[in-house]
Amino acid sequence: MTTQKTHPLTVAGFAISLIGSILFSTKAIMVKLAFAHEQVNAITLLCLRMLFSLPFYLVIGYLHTKKQPNQTPLTMQQWLSVAMLGILGYYLSSLFDFVGLQYISAGLERLILFLYPSFSVLINFVLYKNKLTLTQFIALLLTYSGIGIAYYGELQIDTQNSHFYFGSGMVLICAITYSFYLVGTGRMVKTIGDTRYTIYAMLFATGGVFLHFLVTQSFNTIQFTPPIITYSLLLAVVATVIPSFLLSNAMKRIGSNNVSIIASIGPVSTIVQAHIILGEKIFMAQIIGTLLVVLGVLLIGWKSNQAAIK
């Protein structure tokens, strides 16, 4: 008996999801390039990313409001939830990620960050008492084993990095906070709509980023050099705005479960790009670890699809 609407996997939906996932995976590459070639810190780069992406979301929010002028106003509880999730997902998670990328490779960052599906499963298990199935348990073992193998291999190569553990910890915190954001988002979009939620969450997050920047930095210290502007625009448009709408469109076409499975290409894409663009080495432990992590995420996605058609 079908209890939940399922979506067929179409060629168009697959292609859109694949392109969106690959574009999202370029974020780490652009951040590493900006840190390597320009004198810029994490909060400044994050501030510029939000600054350049904000106009796109404002325009889309305005058009959405004109198209649907009679939407039910949000309650105070909903406003507080959106504000908290926006700050958690778009501000704090991104900040931890950007800080971590200063100290570890783009490939390892993407692998650690890709633990968020397993963290989401654990959050739902602990907070919402969702049953943890045998398949999900095996998937958790695979993903954590994969991270352990890749991490050990990277540790043997990056022996001179005194901030290796700190950088890894920052990205791990990013994955945890992002998983809380995703769990909360999945519940909020059902009540207020995905477009409206995304716009409001982005506005709250942008406010948090700007406030953080004003307290700790100064706009006078930003050097608007052509490379900084280029990296910031690429981060905003190519790695944020475009893929966010591509994946939203893909979810409408083929469903979130199918999109999450296709998004497993993310770590592989980042590792390949990091090797070609940044010159990062690809080693056997990284390959084995990546395969285990991707397999674990695929199992989580596959289990979600099975549950949807029972």
C-alpha positions in Angstrom: 0.0 0.0 0.0 1.4 3.4 -1.0 1.4 5.9 1.8 3.5 8.6 0.2 3.7 10.0 -3.3 6.7 8.6 -5.3 8.4 10.2 -8.2 9.7 8.5 -11.4 13.4 9.0 -12.2 13.3 10.9 -15.5 16.3 11.8 -17.7 15.7 15.5 -17.2 15.4 15.2 -13.5 18.5 13.1 -13.3 20.5 15.6 -15.4 19.3 18.7 -13.5 20.1 17.0 -10.2 23.5 15.9 -11.3 24.5 19.4 -12.6 23.2 21.0 -9.4 25.2 18.6 -7.2 28.4 19.1 -9.2 28.0 22.9 -9.0 27.5 22.7 -5.3 30.7 20.7 -5.0 32.7 23.5 -6.5 32.3 25.6 -3.3 35.2 24.1 -1.6 37.4 24.6 -4.7 36.6 28.3 -4.9 37.1 28.9 -1.2 40.5 27.2 -1.3 41.5 29.3 -4.4 40.5 32.5 -2.6 42.4 31.6 0.5 45.5 30.6 -1.5 45.7 33.7 -3.8 44.2 36.5 -1.7 44.6 37.9 1.8 41.0 37.2 3.0 39.7 35.5 6.1 36.7 33.2 6.5 34.1 35.7 7.7 35.0 38.2 5.1 34.7 35.7 2.3 31.4 34.4 3.7 30.1 38.0 4.0 31.0 38.6 0.3 29.3 35.4 -0.7 26.1 36.4 1.0 26.3 40.0 -0.3 26.5 38.9 -3.9 23.9 36.1 -3.6 21.3 38.2 -1.6 20.0 40.3 -4.6 19.0 37.1 -6.4 17.0 35.7 -3.5 15.4 39.1 -2.9 14.2 39.4 -6.5 12.9 35.8 -6.5 11.2 36.5 -3.2 9.5 39.6 -4.6 8.3 37.8 -7.7 7.1 34.9 -5.5 5.1 37.3 -3.3 3.5 39.0 -6.3 2.6 35.6 -7.7 1.0 34.4 -4.4 -0.1 37.6 -2.6 -2.6 35.9 -0.3 -0.3 33.5 1.6 -1.1 32.8 5.2 1.1 35.0 7.5 3.6 33.2 9.6 3.0 32.8 13.3 5.6 34.0 15.9 6.7 30.4 16.5 7.2 29.9 12.7 9.2 33.1 12.5 11.4 32.0 15.4 11.9 28.6 13.8 12.8 30.0 10.4 15.2 32.5 12.0 17.0 29.8 14.1 17.3 27.4 11.1 18.5 30.1 8.7 21.2 31.2 11.1 22.1 27.6 11.8 22.2 26.4 8.2 23.3 29.4 6.1 25.4 31.3 8.7 27.0 29.1 11.3 27.4 25.9 9.2 29.0 27.9 6.4 31.3 29.8 8.8 32.5 26.5 10.4 33.1 25.1 6.9 35.0 28.2 5.6 37.2 28.2 8.7 37.9 24.5 8.3 38.8 24.8 4.7 41.7 27.0 5.7 43.4 24.0 7.2 42.4 20.8 5.4 42.1 19.7 1.8 39.0 20.3 -0.3 38.6 16.5 -0.8 38.7 15.7 3.0 36.3 18.6 3.7 33.7 17.2 1.3 34.0 13.7 2.8 33.6 15.0 6.4 30.7 17.3 5.3 29.0 14.4 3.5 28.4 12.8 6.9 25.3 15.0 7.3 22.8 12.4 5.9 23.9 9.9 8.5 23.7 12.6 11.2 20.2 13.4 10.0 19.2 9.8 10.5 20.6 9.8 14.1 18.8 13.1 14.9 15.5 11.7 13.8 16.3 8.6 15.8 17.1 10.4 19.0 14.7 13.4 18.8 11.8 12.0 16.9 12.1 8.3 17.9 12.2 7.2 14.2 13.2 3.6 14.1 16.8 2.8 13.1 16.7 -0.1 10.6 19.4 -2.6 10.0 20.0 -1.1 6.6 20.5 2.3 8.1 22.8 0.9 10.8 25.0 -0.7 8.1 25.0 2.6 6.2 26.2 4.4 9.3 29.0 1.9 9.8 30.0 2.3 6.1 30.1 6.1 6.2 32.0 6.3 9.5 34.4 3.6 8.4 35.0 5.4 5.1 35.7 8.7 6.9 38.1 6.9 9.3 40.1 5.3 6.5 40.3 8.5 4.4 41.1 10.6 7.5 43.9 8.2 8.5 45.4 8.3 5.0 45.3 12.1 4.8 46.9 12.3 8.3 49.8 10.2 7.0 50.4 12.7 4.1 49.6 16.0 5.8 52.1 15.5 8.6 53.3 19.1 8.8 49.9 20.7 9.3 49.6 21.7 13.0 46.0 22.8 12.5 44.8 19.6 10.9 42.6 18.4 13.8 41.2 21.9 14.3 40.2 22.2 10.7 38.7 18.8 10.6 36.8 19.6 13.8 35.4 22.8 12.3 34.0 20.9 9.2 32.6 18.1 11.4 30.7 20.8 13.4 29.5 22.2 10.1 28.2 18.7 9.1 26.4 18.4 12.5 24.8 21.9 12.4 23.8 21.4 8.7 22.1 18.1 9.6 20.0 19.8 12.2 19.2 22.5 9.7 18.0 19.9 7.2 15.9 18.0 9.7 14.2 21.3 10.7 13.9 22.4 7.1 12.1 19.2 6.1 9.4 20.0 8.6 9.1 23.7 8.0 8.7 23.6 4.2 5.6 21.4 4.6 3.9 24.2 6.5 5.1 27.5 4.9 6.4 26.4 1.5 9.9 25.8 0.1 10.4 29.2 -1.7 9.2 31.4 1.1 11.1 29.4 3.6 14.4 29.6 1.6 14.0 33.4 1.1 13.3 34.1 4.8 16.0 31.7 6.0 18.5 33.4 3.7 17.6 36.9 5.0 18.1 35.9 8.6 21.3 34.2 7.8 22.6 37.2 5.9 21.7 39.4 8.8 23.7 37.1 11.1 26.7 37.1 8.8 26.7 40.9 8.3 26.4 41.5 12.1 29.3 39.1 12.8 31.4 40.9 10.2 30.6 44.4 11.5 31.5 43.3 15.1 34.8 41.7 14.2 35.8 43.4 10.9 35.4 46.6 8.9 34.2 47.1 5.3 37.2 49.4 4.9 39.5 46.4 5.3 38.0 44.6 2.3 40.2 44.9 -0.8 37.8 44.7 -3.7 40.4 43.3 -6.1 39.3 41.6 -9.3 40.2 38.2 -8.0 38.2 38.7 -4.8 35.2 39.9 -6.7 35.5 37.0 -9.1 35.8 34.3 -6.4 32.9 35.9 -4.4 30.6 36.1 -7.5 31.4 32.5 -8.4 30.7 31.4 -4.9 27.4 33.3 -4.8 26.1 32.5 -8.3 27.8 29.2 -9.4 28.1 27.4 -6.1 25.0 28.8 -4.3 22.2 30.4 -6.3 22.1 28.3 -9.4 22.5 24.9 -7.8 19.9 25.7 -5.1 17.3 26.3 -7.7 18.4 23.4 -9.9 18.0 21.0 -7.0 14.7 22.5 -6.0 13.5 21.9 -9.6 14.9 18.4 -9.5 13.1 17.6 -6.3 9.8 18.6 -7.9 10.6 16.3 -10.9 12.0 13.2 -9.2 11.6 13.7 -5.5 14.0 14.5 -2.6 15.0 10.9 -2.1 16.2 10.4 -5.7 18.0 13.8 -5.5 19.8 12.8 -2.3 21.1 9.6 -4.0 22.3 11.5 -7.1 24.0 14.0 -4.8 26.4 11.3 -3.7 28.5 12.4 -6.7 29.5 15.4 -4.6 32.6 14.0 -2.8 33.8 12.3 -6.0 33.4 15.6 -7.9 35.2 17.6 -5.3 38.1 15.2 -5.1 38.5 15.2 -8.9 38.3 19.0 -9.1 40.7 19.4 -6.2 43.2 17.1 -8.0 42.9 19.0 -11.4 42.5 22.6 -10.2 44.3 22.6 -6.8 46.9 19.9 -7.4 45.7 17.8 -4.4 47.0 14.2 -4.4 44.6 11.3 -4.8 45.7 8.4 -2.6 44.3 4.9 -2.1 42.9 5.4 1.4 41.0 8.4 0.1 39.5 6.4 -2.8 38.5 3.5 -0.5 37.1 5.9 2.1 35.2 7.9 -0.5 33.6 4.7 -1.9 32.5 3.6 1.5 31.0 7.0 2.3 29.1 7.2 -1.0 27.9 3.6 -0.6 26.6 4.4 2.9 24.7 7.5 1.7 23.3 5.5 -1.2 22.0 2.9 1.3 20.4 5.7 3.3 18.7 7.1 0.2 17.7 3.6 -1.0 16.1 2.8 2.4 14.2 6.1 2.2 12.8 5.2 -1.2 11.7 1.8 0.1 9.9 3.3 3.0 8.1 5.7 0.7 6.4 2.9 -1.2 5.5 0.5 1.6 
